[in-house]
Amino acid sequence: MSGYHQERQRVLLVTTECEPFWAETPAAQYIAQLPGRLSQQYDVRILMPKYGLIDDRRWRLHEVKRLSGITIRVGNMDYSLNVKVASIPGTRTQVYFLDNHEFWARKGIFTDPDTNQPYPDNDERMIFFSKGVIAMLKTLRWAPHIIHCNGWMTGLLALYFKYQFHRDPFFGGAKLFFTHYETEIPSFKFSSSLPDKARLDGYAHEVFQRLAGDPYEKLLTESSQVAETHEGDPTPEVWIESYQQLLA
């Protein structure tokens, strides 16, 4: 990597969606456009879950070999993290997909389409994704200056960064930015065992106790207290202005 690229500010964009791979809100389009808009000033990387409905062949996803062998602990169980990558068609922008066949290779996102019921392990799936982002970045040795969490689910990641990594020399200086869209939040609840599943190195911050047994919507309240938050209609211009303010 050249010295020029090393001098650019690093922006991690963790999202629940990105066109054309998966799109349920207008933000998916803006996320796909953002790296191209910022390429001269920022080094942007996009991470999202590898939903089972995303076709590997169609989008030419391939495994990132240097990220193989990572395991993520959720509660008392270890799960393998598989990272795949693909380019947004017509651009040089790469999107990293975090996958585990047991958690994400399903016909639905948070609800089983056959029963219309929430998956009983949704807590574990969200925790796996959040911890997977952290483990992937440390393995890559790519420390972001801004962590942009986009979509309600990524609020859980913001809590990990704020409460369990705020003194970590690798992540400690990163600025948190959180965007969400009220219409996308499933009307489900976190399980009462969330703190036990969420613990990291044997410890779970009290924020996970506060969320246990409560609706997913409460995650917005907790996340908005730890990160610069934008609600409403997203635009690249608003996000870019927020990045500049955070780094000022």
N, C-alpha and C positions, 0 to 999 in steps of 0.2 A: 504494500500500500504506500502510495507516495506521501511526501510530507504535506502536500496541499490537502489531501483527504484527511490526514490526521488532524489538521487544524480546524476542520469543520465541526460544528456542534452536532452531537449525536442525539437523534430523536428516535425513541422506541415507540412505535404505534401498535399497541396490543388491542385487537378488535374482535368483536363477535362476527364481523362480516366484512367482505370486500368484493366488489365487482371484479370480474364476472363470475367468480367462484361461488359466492353466496351473497344474496342481497335481499334484505327484508325492510330496510329503511333507506331514505335518500343518502344517509351517511356513507353507505357502501360505495357509492359513486365518487364521493369526495375523497374518501380514503384512497381509492385507486389513483386519483389524480394528484394527490398531495405530494408524493415523493418527487414527481417530475417538476412540480412548481417550486420545490425547495432544493433541488439538486445542486445549485450553485452555493448555497449558504449552509445547508444541513446535510448530514449523512443520516438517512431515514431507513429504518427497517420495520417491516410489517410482520406481525405474528398473529395467528388466529387458530382456532381449533380445526382439526381435520374431521369435519362431519362425515358420516357415512354416505351422505347424499352427494358428496363431491367426488366426481369420477376421476380417478387417477389417469386413465388413458386419455380421456378427452382433454384434460388440462396439462398433460405431460408432467405430472408430478414425479419426482425422483427423490430417493432417500439421500440425506446428507450423512455420508459415511463417518465423517469426523465427529459427529454427534451421537453415534451409536454407542450402546453400552451404558447409557444413563438410566438409573432407576430412581423412582420417586416413591417415597413412603407416604401412605395415607392411612392414618390410624396405626394398626399393627401389620399392615400388608405393604409389600414392595411391588411396584408395577414398572414395567419397562416403558421408557419414553422413546418414541420414534419420531424423528423430525424429517419432514419432506419439504421440498421447495419447488416452486414454479414461478415463471415470469408472467406478469400481466400481459396479455397479447398486445403486440404492437409497441411495447415499451421495454426498457431495461430494468424495470422495477420488479424485484423478487419478493414473493410472499412465502414466509415459512409457516408450515402447518404442523401443529403439535398433535400427535396421535398416540393412541393406545387402543388396540383392537377391542379389548374388553369394554372400554368406556365409550368409544365414539363411533364404532362401526354399527350404527343403528339407522332405522328408517325414519326416526324422529329426532328432534333436537332435545327437548326436555319432556316431551309427552309421547307415550307409545301410541302410534296412530291406530293400532288395532283395538285398543281398550279405551283410548282417550284419557288415560290415567298418567300421572307423572311417574317417571322412572324412579324406583325406590332408592337408587344410588346417585341421585343428582348432586347431593352434597359432595360425595367422593369425586365425582367427575369435575366439578368446579375447582375443588381443592387440587386435584391432580394437574389441571391446566395451569393454575396459578403457580404452583411449585415448579411445574415444568418450565415455565417462562424464566423463572429465577435460575434454575439449574442450567438451562441452555445458555443464558447470557454469561454465566460464570465459566462455563466450559469454553465458550468462544472468546472469553476475556474482552468482551465488548461492553463497556460501561456507559450507559446513556447519561446525557445531561438533562434530558426531559423524558419522562415516562408518561405517555398519553394513553390513558385507559378509556377505550370507547365501547359503550354498551354496558348495560346494567351489570352483567356477570363479571366484568373486569373490575368492578368496584372491590371485589374480594382481593384481587391482586394489589390494589392501592392500599388496602389495610395491611397486607403483609409487608409491603415496602415501608409504610409509615411506622408501624408498631414493632416489627421484628427485624427490620434491616436499617433503621434510621441511623444506627451507629456503625454499621458495616462500612469499612473503608471503600469497598467496591461500589456500593449503591448510595452511601450516605449523603452525597452532595446532589443527588438527582432531584429535580423539581417534578411534582406530580400534577397532572392535568387530567380531569375526568369529564367525559361527556356521556349523557344518557338520554333516552327517549321513553317517556312514560308509557307509550302504547305497547312496548315490547315486553314488559315485565310479566312473566307467568304468575298466576294467582295461587302460588304454592307457598309452603313454609319450609324453612330449614329444620332439620331434625334436632331433637334434644341432645343428641350425641355429637353435634357439630364440633365443640371444643376438642373432644378426644380425637376426632378425625383430622382436625386442622393443625394440631400441635406440630411444632418444628423444633428439632433437637430436644424433644421432651417437654417443650413449653408451648402453651397457647395463651396469647394475650387475652385479657378480659373482654376485649371487643367481641370475641367469638362466643363468650358466655352471654353477652347482651343479644346477640343475633339468634342464639339457639331457641328453636321453637317458634320464632317469629316469621312473618311473611317476608318473601324475598324483597319486597319494596323497602323494608327497613334498611337494606344494604345501601340504598341511595342516601339516606340520612347520615349513616356512619361515614360513607365515602366522601360525602360533600364536606364533612368536617375536617378532613385531612388533606384534601386536594383542591386546587383551583378548579372550579366547576363551571361548565357551560351547559345550559339547558335551552331547549327550543330549536329553531331551525339551524342546522349546521351549515357552515360555508367554509371553504378553505381560507378565505380572507380573515374571518373571525379567528380561526385556529392559528394562523400565522401571526396575527397581532398578539394573541395570547402567548405564543412561544417567545416572541420578542420581549414582552413584558416580564415573563418569568426569568429570562436570562439577562435582563438589564442589571 
